[in-house]
Amino acid sequence: MNKELTYEAAMQRLEALAREMEAGQVPIDELAAKLQEAQQLLRFCQDKLTKADAEVQKLLQPNE
């Protein structure tokens, strides 16, 4: 996965993949590769959200 990929760009690509699949525009020969790409993008986004949540929680904790 591209190290410079942003959450927003990953979500845009996921949305594009979903539109292609929903419209039946993905040839069966490419379906597995598209699904694998979507899975990688989902993991990337989940990781970004988990890290962001942890940082926010850390910032919201009262200083001891």
N, C-alpha and C positions, 0 to 999 in steps of 0.2 A: 504494500500500500504506500502511496506517495506520502512522504513525511511532511510535506507542505500542504496537504489536503486540509481544508477547514471543515468544520461541522456543517456549515451552510452549503458548501459545495457538495459534500457527501449526501446531504439530504436532497439537494436538487437532482443529483444523479439517481438516487433511489426513486424519487418521484418519476423521473423519466423512464427508468426501467419498469416501474409499475404500470405506467401508461402504455408502454410498448406491449407488455404482457397482457394487460386487460384488453387491448385492442386487437390482440392476436397477430401482432406484427413481428413476433420473434419466430424465425424458422426453427423447427424442431431440432435441427442440428446445432443451433446456438443456444437452445434453452438451458442446458446444464451449465454452460459458461456464464450466462446471464444470471442464473440463480446463485451461482457461486460468488459472482461479483456482488450481488445484492447482500448475500450473507456476510461478506467481508465488510461491506459498507455499514451494515447494521451493527456489527461488532465494534467497528471504529466509533460510530455515533454513541453507542452505549458506553464505551470506555470514556469518551469525552464528557458525557453527562455525569457519569459516576465521579470522575475527577473534579469536575466543576462543583458538584454537590458537596464533595468532601471539603473543598476549599471554602465554600460558602459556610458550611457548618463550623469549620475551624474559625472563621472570622466572626461568626455570631456568638461563639462561646465567650462568656465573660472572662476578662483577664484575671488570673489568680495571682 
